[in-house]
Amino acid sequence: MSGEATPRNARAGRGFDSTEGGARIFTDGDAVVQRPLAGPRVGLLRRLTGWAGRHWRGELSLPVSFWLNNVLLPVPLGTLVGGLMAWISLRGDQLQAGSVAVLVGWPLMIALDVWCGVGTWRSAGHHHDRGGAGLWAILARVVVGLGLLGTAASAAINFGPRVGELVQMARGIDPLGRLEMALSPDGRRLKLSGTVGMGDAARMRALAASAPQVRVLEIQSPGGRMFEADRIAQIVHDHGWRTRATGPCESACTLIFLAGSSRQLMADGRLGFHRASTGTFNPVLDQMANHELSAMYRRAGLPEVFVDRAARTPAWRMWYPGQAELTDSGLVRLPSGTLDIDLPLLAQSQPGDLVDALETNDTWQALDKRFPGTIAQAAARTQAARVAGATDADALAEGQRVVEALLPQLLANAGPDIREQYRQLLAAQLAATQGHGAAACRKVLAGDAAVRRGLPRELVTREAAWLADAAAEPPRDVAHRPPTAIELEVLRRRMGDRAPALLAGVARPAGAGSPRDCDRALALMAEIGRLPAPERRLATRLVLERR
């Protein structure tokens, strides 16, 4: 044997240690061992695998196995994976890459926990033989066993049920779905419906760039990815769009709605708020998620009382604030209650601006739903009057003349209760014109828009509410039927021989021989109100069906 021998580790029984011919030669007791030398990388890998193997076999001391390998190594990885799950659940940014990371990270974490736990368990079994206390070995095994059970439970709850959706997201498919985006024919309204999903903000940004005419965003959605909704809200804010909730707008959807330059709840619209949920059953991660959600709401301008209420509403429930709460806080515009609208500046208005303005009015919405094209006709008449130099008041009255032509159809289709409400309204309107001359009375009876909108606001509001209710009545195939001889005789006996003619004269068109005397009309209205229900309905029909 050539080379210089150096005595090493005599207590271990090693007599000498030398190198020759690219190999390491040493004695171990009476045996001579020869191993090939390895480069630095191979040597490091061999030492690492040797260390991992020694841990797996329980050859390392219990403190090293427990504290280093069982605590310091798996905890950071578990925290990272849990954070990724929470990030995916709340923010949704880079979902595809995050899902791939989770799909890889969870199996690695499970494998690491098994390696850590088994090695520590075995090391605890050797701890007494090495002179250690048996109590520490028992405690270590208890902790390791509970840890492995916790890992199994966490995998079963947080990972297993989500494998399918994680695989979908890794493939670029959001299992929650995505928003449906549709432009109106004139390109001024963008309608959003469905769940806010992965990539919707990028789609919205591209659509906004290709549709510069958009002015109004109409949305109904059960929510979805909060981070995507927050980015869509930023797009809405940057373009200055108005927002309308045409149906339930819940959870993440509310962020988009709040970004509007003006906000409106349509007839079926409502806002729903609740806490965020990461889906990980981890209270710490849920708390982090809700801290982020509250910050988003504050940036959106949601009042602090609403932020607190949303944070206290469990994720499986929904809080729907009432109309009064929303209007008092300034989150939505208070409906005008009349047929009037805010007119856009004539010099800056475009053809669709008046249509957009009319669509913000609940009564006009109801009329247009019952009689499609009503809003377009009113907008055309209003615009024509403005171009001709009419004042805003006269232009609004001209647009509202469209309603005059709809009254006969609304009354013919109306049920007894709706007709009775209109008779009472008409009586109150006639009473309000007393002292203003017979001309005002005749115009009220004729349904003149200019005179009616000049009545006390309470009556103007009542009329707008009645129009909305009448328009919401289900359409019926009702043909005009003149009163029968028996019905007329009943009225004569109750109200006198001239009653049928007088009742018909109240609503007869101007110039048809009716005196249109307000005092007489009011007296008849009051007498009708005192009749028993069957006769009252008959008299009301005779008055109103002649319109």
C-alpha positions in Angstrom: 0.0 0.0 0.0 1.6 3.3 -1.0 0.9 6.8 0.3 1.3 8.3 3.7 -0.9 7.0 6.4 -2.3 9.4 9.1 -3.7 8.0 12.4 -7.4 9.2 12.8 -10.2 8.6 15.3 -8.4 5.9 17.3 -11.4 5.7 19.7 -13.6 4.6 16.8 -11.1 1.9 15.9 -9.8 3.6 12.8 -6.1 3.0 12.5 -5.2 5.2 9.4 -6.8 7.1 6.6 -5.1 7.8 3.3 -5.8 8.3 -0.4 -4.4 6.3 -3.3 -5.4 6.1 -7.0 -8.4 8.4 -6.6 -9.8 6.3 -3.7 -10.0 6.8 0.0 -8.6 3.9 2.1 -9.1 3.6 5.8 -9.2 0.9 8.4 -12.3 0.3 10.5 -11.3 -2.1 13.3 -9.7 -5.1 11.6 -11.2 -4.3 8.2 -9.7 -2.3 5.4 -12.2 -0.1 3.6 -11.7 1.5 0.2 -14.2 4.0 -1.3 -13.8 6.1 -4.5 -13.4 9.8 -4.0 -16.3 12.0 -5.2 -16.5 15.6 -6.4 -18.0 18.3 -4.2 -21.5 18.1 -5.7 -21.7 14.3 -5.4 -20.3 14.4 -2.0 -22.9 17.0 -0.8 -25.7 15.0 -2.4 -24.4 11.8 -0.8 -24.2 13.5 2.6 -27.7 14.9 2.2 -29.2 11.5 1.2 -27.2 9.9 3.9 -28.6 12.3 6.5 -32.1 11.8 5.1 -31.7 8.1 5.3 -30.3 8.2 8.8 -33.3 10.3 9.9 -35.7 7.9 8.2 -34.1 4.9 10.1 -34.2 6.8 13.4 -30.4 7.0 13.7 -30.3 10.7 14.5 -30.7 11.9 18.0 -34.2 12.8 19.2 -33.6 16.5 19.6 -32.2 16.8 16.0 -35.0 14.6 14.6 -37.8 16.4 16.4 -36.8 20.1 16.5 -34.8 20.4 13.3 -36.4 17.8 11.0 -39.9 17.7 12.4 -40.5 21.4 13.2 -38.2 23.7 11.4 -38.5 22.0 8.0 -42.2 21.3 7.5 -43.7 24.4 9.1 -42.5 26.9 6.5 -43.7 24.7 3.7 -47.1 24.2 5.3 -47.4 28.0 5.8 -46.5 28.6 2.2 -49.1 26.1 0.9 -51.8 27.5 3.2 -51.0 31.0 2.1 -51.3 30.0 -1.5 -54.7 28.4 -0.9 -55.9 31.6 0.8 -54.4 33.8 -1.9 -56.2 31.8 -4.6 -59.5 31.9 -2.7 -59.4 35.6 -2.1 -57.4 37.4 -4.7 -57.4 35.1 -7.7 -54.4 36.8 -9.3 -52.2 34.4 -11.3 -54.6 31.6 -10.5 -53.1 29.2 -13.0 -49.5 29.5 -11.6 -50.8 29.4 -8.0 -52.8 26.3 -8.6 -49.8 24.5 -10.1 -47.8 25.5 -7.1 -50.5 24.1 -4.7 -50.8 20.9 -6.7 -47.1 20.4 -6.4 -46.7 21.8 -2.9 -49.3 19.7 -1.1 -47.9 16.3 -2.1 -44.4 17.5 -1.3 -45.7 18.7 2.1 -47.4 15.4 2.8 -44.3 13.4 1.8 -42.1 15.7 4.0 -44.5 15.3 7.0 -44.5 11.5 6.6 -40.6 11.5 6.4 -40.4 13.8 9.4 -42.9 11.9 11.5 -41.7 8.4 10.8 -38.0 9.3 11.4 -38.9 11.1 14.6 -41.1 8.2 15.8 -38.2 5.8 15.2 -35.7 8.0 16.8 -37.9 8.2 19.9 -37.8 4.4 20.0 -34.0 4.5 20.2 -33.9 7.5 22.6 -33.9 5.3 25.8 -31.1 3.1 24.4 -29.0 6.2 23.9 -29.4 7.1 27.6 -32.3 9.5 27.1 -35.4 9.9 29.3 -38.3 7.7 28.4 -40.8 10.5 29.1 -39.4 12.7 26.3 -39.6 9.8 23.9 -43.3 9.3 24.8 -44.1 13.0 24.4 -42.3 13.2 21.1 -44.3 10.2 19.7 -47.6 11.8 21.0 -46.7 15.1 19.2 -45.7 13.4 16.0 -48.8 11.2 16.0 -51.0 14.2 16.4 -49.1 16.1 13.8 -49.5 13.3 11.2 -53.2 13.1 12.1 -53.5 16.9 11.6 -51.8 16.6 8.2 -54.1 13.9 7.1 -57.2 15.8 8.3 -55.9 19.0 6.6 -55.3 17.2 3.4 -58.7 15.6 3.5 -60.4 18.9 4.2 -58.4 21.6 2.4 -56.7 19.7 -0.4 -58.6 16.6 -1.4 -62.0 18.2 -2.1 -60.3 20.9 -4.2 -58.0 18.8 -6.3 -60.5 18.9 -9.2 -60.9 22.6 -9.2 -57.1 23.1 -8.8 -56.5 20.9 -11.8 -59.0 23.0 -13.8 -57.4 26.3 -12.8 -54.0 24.8 -13.6 -55.3 24.3 -17.1 -56.6 27.8 -17.3 -60.3 27.0 -16.5 -62.0 28.7 -13.6 -64.5 26.3 -12.0 -66.5 29.2 -10.6 -67.3 30.3 -14.2 -66.9 33.7 -15.6 -68.9 36.9 -16.4 -71.1 37.1 -19.4 -70.5 40.4 -21.1 -72.9 41.8 -23.6 -73.1 45.3 -25.3 -76.4 46.9 -26.2 -77.0 47.5 -29.9 -76.0 51.2 -29.6 -72.9 50.2 -27.7 -73.8 52.5 -24.8 -74.6 49.9 -22.2 -72.6 46.9 -21.0 -74.4 44.1 -19.3 -72.6 41.8 -16.9 -74.1 38.7 -15.5 -72.8 35.5 -13.8 -69.9 34.8 -11.6 -66.7 36.9 -11.5 -64.0 34.5 -12.5 -60.3 34.2 -13.6 -59.3 36.5 -16.4 -62.5 38.6 -16.3 -60.6 41.8 -15.6 -58.4 41.4 -18.6 -61.5 40.6 -20.8 -63.2 43.7 -19.4 -60.2 45.9 -20.1 -60.0 44.7 -23.7 -63.8 45.2 -24.2 -63.6 48.7 -22.8 -60.9 49.6 -25.2 -62.9 48.4 -28.1 -66.2 50.0 -27.0 -65.6 53.7 -26.2 -69.3 54.5 -26.3 -70.1 52.6 -23.1 -71.7 54.9 -20.5 -73.6 52.5 -18.3 -72.7 49.2 -16.7 -75.7 47.0 -15.8 -74.8 44.1 -13.5 -76.3 41.2 -11.6 -73.9 38.6 -10.1 -73.7 36.3 -7.1 -70.0 37.4 -6.6 -66.8 35.4 -7.3 -63.1 36.3 -7.2 -62.6 39.4 -5.1 -59.3 40.5 -6.7 -60.8 40.2 -10.2 -63.8 42.3 -9.1 -61.5 44.9 -7.6 -59.6 45.2 -10.8 -62.9 45.5 -12.8 -64.0 48.1 -10.4 -60.9 50.1 -11.2 -61.7 49.9 -14.9 -65.3 51.2 -14.2 -63.9 54.0 -12.1 -61.3 55.0 -14.7 -64.0 55.2 -17.4 -66.5 57.1 -15.3 -69.3 54.6 -16.0 -72.6 54.7 -14.2 -73.6 51.4 -12.6 -77.0 49.8 -12.2 -77.9 46.6 -10.3 -80.6 45.0 -12.4 -80.8 42.0 -10.1 -79.0 40.7 -7.0 -75.5 42.0 -6.8 -73.7 40.1 -4.0 -70.3 39.7 -2.5 -67.6 40.6 -5.0 -70.2 42.1 -7.3 -70.7 45.0 -4.8 -67.1 46.2 -5.5 -68.0 46.7 -9.1 -71.3 48.4 -8.4 -69.7 50.8 -5.9 -67.2 52.0 -8.5 -69.9 53.7 -10.6 -69.9 57.5 -11.0 -73.6 57.3 -10.0 -75.3 54.2 -8.8 -78.8 52.9 -9.1 -80.8 49.9 -8.0 -83.4 48.8 -10.6 -86.7 47.3 -9.5 -85.2 43.9 -9.0 -81.8 45.1 -7.8 -80.4 44.6 -4.3 -76.9 44.6 -2.8 -75.6 41.7 -0.6 -72.6 41.8 1.7 -70.9 39.2 3.9 -67.4 38.1 5.1 -64.9 36.5 2.8 -64.0 32.9 3.1 -60.7 31.2 2.0 -62.2 27.8 2.0 -59.3 26.5 4.1 -61.0 26.3 7.5 -58.0 28.2 8.9 -59.2 31.1 11.1 -55.9 33.0 10.7 -56.0 32.9 6.9 -59.7 33.8 7.0 -58.9 36.8 9.2 -56.2 37.9 6.7 -58.7 37.5 3.8 -61.3 39.7 5.6 -58.7 42.3 6.4 -58.0 42.6 2.7 -61.7 42.6 1.9 -62.4 45.4 4.3 -59.5 47.4 2.8 -61.1 47.0 -0.7 -64.5 48.2 0.6 -62.9 51.3 2.2 -61.1 52.1 -1.0 -64.5 51.8 -2.8 -66.0 54.4 -0.4 -68.3 52.0 1.6 -69.2 53.7 4.9 -67.5 52.2 7.9 -70.8 51.0 9.4 -71.4 48.9 6.3 -67.8 47.6 6.4 -68.3 46.5 10.0 -71.7 44.9 9.3 -70.2 43.0 6.3 -67.3 41.8 8.4 -69.8 40.5 11.1 -72.0 38.6 8.6 -70.9 35.0 8.2 -69.7 33.9 4.8 -72.6 31.4 4.4 -75.2 34.2 5.0 -75.9 37.5 3.2 -76.8 40.9 4.5 -79.1 43.0 2.2 -79.3 46.6 3.4 -82.7 48.3 2.8 -83.4 51.1 0.3 -83.5 53.7 3.1 -80.1 52.6 4.4 -78.5 52.8 0.9 -80.0 56.1 0.1 -79.2 57.7 3.5 -75.6 56.6 3.2 -75.4 58.1 -0.4 -74.6 54.7 -1.9 -77.5 54.9 -4.4 -79.4 57.8 -5.8 -82.8 58.6 -4.2 -85.5 58.0 -6.9 -87.2 61.2 -8.0 -90.6 59.7 -7.4 -92.0 61.5 -10.4 -91.7 61.2 -14.2 -89.1 64.0 -14.2 -85.4 63.3 -15.0 -82.2 65.2 -14.9 -81.6 66.5 -18.4 -78.1 66.3 -19.8 -76.6 69.5 -21.1 -78.0 70.1 -24.6 -74.7 71.2 -26.1 -72.9 68.1 -24.8 -75.7 65.5 -25.1 -75.6 62.6 -27.5 -78.7 60.8 -29.0 -78.6 58.1 -26.3 -78.1 60.3 -23.3 -81.8 61.0 -22.9 -82.6 57.3 -23.1 -80.0 56.6 -20.5 -81.5 59.3 -18.2 -85.1 58.0 -18.6 -83.9 54.5 -17.8 -82.8 55.7 -14.4 -86.5 56.4 -13.6 -88.4 53.5 -12.1 -91.8 54.6 -13.6 -90.4 55.0 -17.1 -88.7 51.6 -16.7 -92.1 50.0 -15.8 -93.9 51.7 -18.7 -91.2 50.7 -21.2 -91.4 47.1 -20.0 -95.2 47.1 -20.4 -95.1 49.1 -23.7 -91.7 48.6 -25.4 -90.5 51.7 -27.1 -92.1 54.1 -24.6 -88.7 55.5 -23.4 -87.4 55.9 -27.0 -90.6 57.9 -27.9 -90.4 60.1 -24.8 -86.7 60.7 -25.4 -87.3 61.7 -29.1 -90.1 64.1 -28.1 -88.1 65.6 -25.3 -85.0 66.1 -27.6 -87.1 67.6 -30.4 -88.6 70.1 -27.9 -85.2 71.1 -26.6 -83.7 71.6 -30.1 -86.7 73.8 -30.9 -85.8 76.0 -28.0 -88.3 74.8 -25.3 -87.4 75.3 -21.6 -86.4 72.2 -19.6 -89.9 72.2 -18.0 -91.7 72.3 -21.3 -89.3 69.7 -22.8 -90.0 67.3 -19.9 -93.8 67.9 -20.3 -93.6 67.2 -24.0 -91.8 63.9 -23.4 -94.4 63.0 -20.7 -97.3 63.5 -23.2 -96.4 60.0 -24.4 -98.1 58.8 -21.2 -101.4 60.4 -22.2 -101.8 57.9 -25.0 -101.1 55.0 -22.7 -103.7 55.9 -20.0 -106.7 54.3 -21.8 -104.8 51.1 -22.2 -103.6 51.0 -18.7 -107.2 51.7 -17.3 -108.8 49.1 -19.6 -106.3 46.5 -18.4 -106.4 47.5 -14.8 -108.1 45.5 -12.1 -110.7 47.0 -9.7 -108.2 48.0 -7.1 -105.9 49.8 -9.6 -109.0 51.6 -11.0 -110.2 52.6 -7.6 -106.7 54.1 -6.8 -106.8 56.1 -10.0 -110.4 57.4 -9.3 -109.1 58.6 -5.9 -106.1 60.2 -7.5 -108.2 61.9 -10.1 -110.5 63.3 -7.5 -107.5 64.7 -5.5 -106.1 66.2 -8.7 -109.4 67.9 -9.5 -109.6 69.3 -6.0 -106.1 70.7 -6.4 -107.1 72.7 -9.5 -110.0 74.5 -7.8 -109.4 78.2 -7.9 -107.2 77.9 -11.0 -110.1 78.1 -13.5 -112.1 75.7 -15.7 -109.3 75.4 -18.2 -107.0 73.7 -15.6 -109.8 71.3 -14.6 -110.4 70.3 -18.2 -106.7 69.8 -18.8 -106.4 67.5 -15.7 -109.4 65.5 -16.9 -107.8 65.2 -20.4 -104.5 64.0 -18.8 -102.5 67.1 -19.9 -98.9 66.4 -18.8 -97.9 70.1 -18.4 -100.7 70.8 -15.9 -100.4 67.5 -14.0 -96.7 67.9 -13.4 -97.4 71.4 -12.0 -99.7 70.0 -9.3 -98.5 69.6 -5.7 -95.6 67.2 -5.5 -97.4 64.7 -3.4 -100.0 64.2 -6.2 -97.3 64.1 -8.9 -95.5 61.4 -6.9 -98.8 59.5 -6.4 -99.4 59.5 -10.1 -96.0 58.2 -10.9 -96.4 55.4 -8.4 -99.8 54.6 -9.8 -98.4 54.4 -13.4 -95.7 52.0 -12.3 -98.2 49.8 -10.5 -100.7 49.8 -13.4 -97.9 49.0 -15.9 -96.9 46.1 -13.7 -100.4 44.5 -14.0 -100.2 41.3 -16.1 -101.6 42.1 -19.6 -105.1 40.8 -20.2 -107.1 40.5 -23.3 -109.9 42.9 -22.2 -112.2 44.4 -24.8 -114.2 47.5 -24.1 -117.7 46.6 -23.0 -120.4 49.3 -22.7 -122.5 49.0 -19.6 -125.6 46.8 -19.9 -129.2 48.1 -19.4 -129.3 46.4 -16.0 -126.1 48.1 -14.9 -127.3 51.5 -16.0 -130.6 51.0 -14.1 -128.6 50.2 -11.0 -126.7 53.4 -11.2 -129.9 55.4 -11.8 -131.5 54.0 -8.7 -128.4 54.8 -6.6 -127.4 58.2 -8.1 -130.4 59.5 -10.0 -131.7 59.4 -13.5 -128.9 61.6 -15.0 -126.1 59.6 -13.4 -125.0 57.5 -16.4 -124.8 60.6 -18.6 -123.0 62.7 -16.0 -120.5 59.9 -15.2 -119.7 59.4 -18.9 -119.4 63.1 -19.3 -116.6 63.4 -16.7 -114.2 61.5 -18.9 -115.6 62.4 -22.3 -113.0 64.0 -24.6 -113.1 67.8 -24.8 -115.5 69.2 -27.4 -117.8 66.2 -27.1 -120.6 68.2 -25.4 -119.4 67.6 -21.8 -119.6 70.7 -19.5 -116.4 69.6 -17.7 -117.5 71.4 -14.6 -115.0 70.7 -11.8 -117.5 71.2 -9.0 -119.9 68.7 -10.6 -117.1 66.3 -11.3 -115.8 66.5 -7.7 -119.3 65.9 -6.4 -119.7 62.8 -8.5 -116.4 61.5 -7.4 -117.3 61.9 -3.8 -120.7 60.3 -4.3 -119.0 57.3 -6.1 -116.8 56.9 -3.1 -119.8 56.5 -0.8 -121.4 53.7 -3.0 -121.3 50.0 -2.0 -118.3 48.2 -3.5 -120.2 46.6 -6.5 -121.9 49.9 -7.6 -118.6 51.8 -6.9 -116.7 49.6 -9.3 -119.4 49.9 -11.9 -119.5 53.7 -11.6 -115.7 53.9 -11.7 -115.6 51.8 -14.9 -118.2 54.0 -16.5 -116.1 57.1 -15.7 -112.7 55.7 -16.7 -113.4 53.5 -19.7 -114.5 56.4 -21.8 -111.0 58.0 -21.7 
